């Protein structure tokens, strides 16, 4: 293990050295060249502009050559729900690279003359002189190639990962919408949060138990803990277990059994047990367990009695406010805030003394006088209209 870490550190050091040495060599050549010019600072400024322009041109060419292709092509690409990947950028890259290669091959014999013309054109920016033309041509050629290499590597290594994450997030969002239409709100929220994690909008739950697949049935070790929990959740409504048996499963003590019980509570709210959920929220064995306890509590909200909502609200709010509680910006904080928004206590406005009772109009208790309507109109001028939402003075 120590040898492997040492090797990884050496590789990272070599990469950083290469990233610094390659552009540094060109900049060092410019710094050594500039003092011999009549106006050194002008030569340095002009050289930096030439370097930036050449690097951008090379980077753009590297991007065009490095654009990844959709696996199987546009016609056989896997659709994401009702969408198909857009391959316009791939087609433009293909056309431009072929055109550039064709034009470059036809002009290969005159490349020396072209470089000489380019050097003479840029020589005044580097202070002029007979030796400025070849230096300018060499500077452009060096940084165009360096920019091409950097642009190709960045596009080849980073862009496929970004596109794959975006496609995976789109698949999860569409699957979440399908779960929502089927009435599985817990599964829909789980898929939406995983989609936001792929896009980097939410942090992930930490502390996933490595031995979870082996301690839960059905088990799919290749799918990881999330896949196992999803399988158990999908079998909850077909399970012959009762709520008391699920509660005993949670009380077993092992983390795998506790999470299995939480997955069953997610799949069938009739199996949910509020004290068990509160235990997993307030004293979780891991962030993974707390996440699934919050997810189960989210599905339990429509069935939760009014007298029990206060306990759940206090538990969730307490973990959000605790310094060592739910971290801000994580999937758990998103779930906790969503639960609290559903548990907001209704605000009851006190009835005005002498005003109409709720849902009706005041009954006349005595004969109406000529001054009565006028007095009521004057008193109502400053009072808010019922149901208008205006605050009282």
Secondary structure, 3 states (H helix, E strand, C coil): CHHHHHHHHHHHHHHHHHHHHHHHHHHHHHHHHHCCCCCHHHHHHHHHHHHHHHHHHHHHHHHHHHCCCCCCCCCCCCCECCECCCCHHHHHHHHHHHHHHHHHHHCHHHHHHHHHHHHHHHHHHHCCCHHHHHHHHHHHHHHHHHHHHHHHHHHHHHHHHHHHHHHHHHHHHHHHHHHHHCCCHHHHHHHHHHHHHHCCCCECCCCCCCCHHHHCCCCCHHHHHHHHHHHHHHCCCCCCCCHHHHHHHHCCCCHHHHHHHHHHHHHCHHHCCHHHHHHHHHCCCCHHHHHHHHHHHHHHHHHCCHHHHHHHHHHHHHHHHCCCCCCCCEHHHHHHHHHHHHCCCCCCCCCCCCCCCCCCCCCCCCCCCHHHHHHHHHHHCCCCCCCCCCCCC
